[in-house]
Amino acid sequence: MNMNLAVLIDGDNIPSAYVKEMMEEIAKYGNPTIKRIYGDWTKPHLSKWKHILLENAITPIQQYGYTTGKNATDSAMIIDAMDILYSGKVNGFCVVSSDSDFTRLATRLREAGMQVIGIGEKKTPNPFIVACDKFIYMEILKAKSKEKESEDEKEVDKESFDTITLKEIKLIATTITDLSDDDGWAFLGDVGSLLQKKQPNFDPRNYGFQKLTPLINSLGKFEIEQRENPKSKSNKLIYVKNRTKK
C-alpha cells in the first residue's frame, strides 16, 4: 500500500538547502499529500525558503513568536499534527526537525497506529530518534546528491560518512542470530527490517553504502549467499549468517 503522508517541517530548525533531496527521499515511503512548513515568515532568515516552497508545493504556515524564548512553531506543528491525525486522511507522518520537543508527538502518533518517519540533522537528540519508526539523517541525503554529481564514486568525500562501530556490528550479528534458521542463515530483508525496529536511525547510507548487502559484505564478519527466488528468476534471495571463528 502506498501510504498517504503528512509532511510537517520545522522551518526554524531545518536548513533550506536539504529540501530537494528530502522530498525525493520521502517519496520512497509514500505519497506526501499534506506538506506544511512552520515558522515566523516575517523574519529575514526565512526569506530564502520562498522559491523552494513554490518549487516543492509546500504550504508555509505563519506562526508568530508571541513570547521571547518560547518556540511557538513547535506548538503549531503539534496542534496541526493532531488535527490531521483525527481527520483520517493519512496513514503516516514525516516530522522534519532536529528538535527533541517532538519526541512526545512521535510517540503519540505511533500509539494511534501511524507510521512515523523522522528526518533531521545528526545533532538530533536520541529520544526523538528512537520515538520514530525510522529516522533519516539529512547529511546522508546531501552526500548522496554529491555522489550523483560525481562521475567517479571514488571522488566522493568519505569524511561525509560515519565509521561503523563495534557496537553496531554486534547489533547486526545479534539480529542475524535472532532470525536465523538451524543452519545459522537469515533472510537479509528480515534482518534489515528488524535492525530498523531496534535502531530507527540505522541506515547503510550513514556509512557510505546505498544498500545493506555491500555494507555487510565490507565488514568481513558475515557470510552472504544468493538463492533462487521461486517467484522470480531475475531477483535473487539474499541470505546472511555470522561467520564462525576458526
C-alpha positions in Angstrom: 0.0 0.0 0.0 1.3 3.4 -0.9 0.9 5.5 2.2 -0.5 8.9 2.3 1.9 11.0 4.3 1.6 14.3 6.2 5.0 16.1 5.9 5.4 18.7 8.7 8.6 20.7 8.6 10.1 22.8 11.4 11.3 25.8 9.4 13.2 27.3 12.3 15.2 24.1 12.7 16.0 22.8 9.3 18.4 24.2 6.6 16.6 25.0 3.3 19.5 23.5 1.3 18.3 20.0 2.1 14.7 20.3 0.8 15.0 18.8 -2.7 16.8 15.7 -1.5 14.5 15.4 1.4 11.3 15.4 -0.7 12.9 12.8 -3.1 13.6 10.6 0.0 10.1 11.0 1.4 8.6 9.9 -1.9 10.1 6.5 -1.4 7.9 5.8 1.5 4.6 7.2 0.4 2.6 10.0 -1.2 3.1 13.3 0.6 -0.5 14.6 0.3 0.0 17.2 3.0 3.2 19.4 3.0 3.5 22.2 5.5 6.4 24.2 6.9 6.1 26.3 10.1 7.9 29.4 11.1 7.7 33.1 11.6 7.9 34.3 7.9 8.3 37.9 9.0 11.9 37.1 10.0 14.6 37.8 7.3 16.4 34.5 7.8 13.4 32.5 6.5 13.2 34.5 3.2 15.5 32.0 1.4 12.7 29.4 1.7 10.4 31.3 -0.7 11.4 29.8 -4.1 12.0 26.4 -2.5 8.4 26.2 -1.2 7.0 27.1 -4.6 9.1 24.5 -6.4 8.0 21.8 -4.0 4.4 22.8 -3.4 5.0 23.2 0.4 2.5 25.4 2.2 4.0 27.9 4.6 2.2 28.3 8.0 2.8 31.6 9.7 3.5 31.3 13.4 4.4 34.4 15.3 6.7 34.1 18.3 4.5 35.5 21.0 7.0 35.2 23.8 10.8 35.6 23.8 12.5 32.3 24.4 9.4 30.1 23.6 9.1 28.1 20.4 5.6 28.8 19.1 6.5 26.8 15.9 6.6 23.5 17.9 3.2 24.1 19.4 1.6 24.9 16.0 3.1 21.8 14.4 1.9 19.6 17.2 -1.7 21.0 17.1 -1.8 20.6 13.3 -0.5 17.0 13.6 -3.3 16.1 16.0 -5.9 17.7 13.7 -4.5 15.8 10.7 -4.4 12.5 12.8 -8.1 12.8 13.7 -9.1 13.7 10.1 -8.2 10.2 9.0 -6.7 11.4 5.7 -3.2 10.0 6.1 -1.5 6.7 7.1 1.7 8.2 8.3 3.6 11.3 9.2 7.0 12.7 8.3 8.2 15.0 11.1 11.2 17.1 9.9 13.2 18.6 12.8 16.3 18.1 14.9 14.4 19.2 18.0 13.7 16.7 20.8 10.5 18.6 21.6 8.7 16.4 19.1 9.5 13.2 20.9 6.1 13.0 22.6 4.4 13.8 19.3 6.1 11.0 17.5 5.2 8.6 20.3 1.6 9.7 20.3 1.2 9.3 16.6 2.7 5.8 16.7 0.3 4.9 19.5 -2.5 5.8 17.1 -1.2 3.4 14.6 0.6 5.9 12.4 3.9 5.2 10.7 6.3 8.0 11.8 9.4 8.9 9.8 11.7 11.4 11.3 14.2 13.5 9.3 16.8 15.7 11.0 20.5 16.5 11.3 23.0 14.3 13.1 22.8 16.6 16.1 19.2 15.3 16.7 18.8 14.1 20.3 18.4 10.3 20.7 14.9 10.4 22.4 13.3 11.8 19.2 15.2 9.4 17.0 14.0 6.3 18.9 10.4 7.6 19.1 10.2 7.3 15.3 9.7 4.1 13.2 12.6 5.3 11.0 14.9 8.2 11.3 17.0 9.6 8.4 19.9 11.9 8.8 19.8 14.9 6.4 23.5 14.8 5.9 23.4 11.5 4.1 20.8 12.9 1.6 23.2 15.7 0.7 26.1 13.3 0.5 24.1 11.1 -1.9 23.4 14.1 -4.1 27.1 14.9 -4.3 27.7 11.3 -5.2 25.3 11.5 -8.1 27.1 14.6 -9.4 30.5 12.8 -9.3 31.5 10.8 -12.4 33.7 8.6 -10.3 32.4 7.2 -7.0 35.9 7.4 -5.6 35.7 11.2 -5.7 33.0 11.1 -3.0 34.2 12.7 0.2 34.3 9.7 2.6 34.6 12.0 5.5 30.9 12.8 5.0 30.1 9.3 6.4 30.3 7.7 9.8 32.5 4.8 10.6 30.6 1.7 11.8 31.3 0.9 15.4 31.9 -2.4 17.1 28.5 -1.9 18.9 26.7 -1.6 15.5 28.5 -4.7 14.2 27.3 -6.6 17.2 23.8 -5.3 16.6 23.9 -6.8 13.1 25.3 -10.1 14.4 22.7 -10.4 17.2 19.9 -9.5 14.7 21.0 -12.3 12.4 21.1 -14.7 15.3 17.5 -13.6 16.3 16.2 -14.5 12.8 18.5 -17.4 11.8 17.4 -21.0 11.0 19.0 -24.1 12.4 22.0 -23.6 10.0 22.5 -20.0 11.0 21.1 -18.4 7.9 18.7 -15.4 8.0 16.9 -13.7 5.1 18.6 -10.3 4.6 15.3 -8.5 4.1 14.1 -9.6 7.5 17.4 -8.6 9.0 17.1 -5.1 7.6 13.5 -4.7 8.9 14.5 -5.9 12.4 17.6 -3.6 12.5 15.3 -0.7 11.7 13.0 -1.6 14.6 15.9 -2.0 17.0 17.7 1.2 15.9 15.5 3.6 13.9 18.5 5.6 12.6 20.3 2.5 11.3 20.9 3.2 7.6 23.7 1.8 5.4 24.0 5.3 3.8 25.3 6.6 7.1 28.5 4.6 6.3 28.7 5.3 2.6 26.7 2.3 1.2 23.4 2.6 -0.7 22.3 -0.9 0.4 22.7 -3.3 3.4 24.3 -6.1 1.3 27.5 -4.2 0.4 27.8 -2.8 3.9 27.6 -6.3 5.5 29.9 -7.7 2.8 32.5 -5.0 3.6 32.8 -5.9 7.2 34.3 -9.4 6.7 32.4 -10.8 9.6 29.4 -12.3 7.8 28.8 -14.8 5.0 26.4 -13.9 2.2 24.6 -16.4 0.0 22.3 -15.8 -3.0 19.5 -18.2 -3.6 17.0 -18.8 -6.4 13.7 -17.0 -6.0 10.8 -19.3 -6.8 8.6 -16.4 -7.7 11.1 -14.5 -9.9 14.1 -15.8 -11.7 15.6 -12.3 -12.1 15.5 -11.5 -8.4 17.8 -13.5 -6.1 17.1 -14.0 -2.5 20.0 -12.9 -0.3 20.7 -14.7 3.0 23.3 -13.9 5.6 24.9 -15.6 8.5 27.5 -14.9 11.2 31.0 -16.1 10.2 32.2 -18.7 12.6 35.5 -18.1 14.3 38.3 -20.5 13.5 
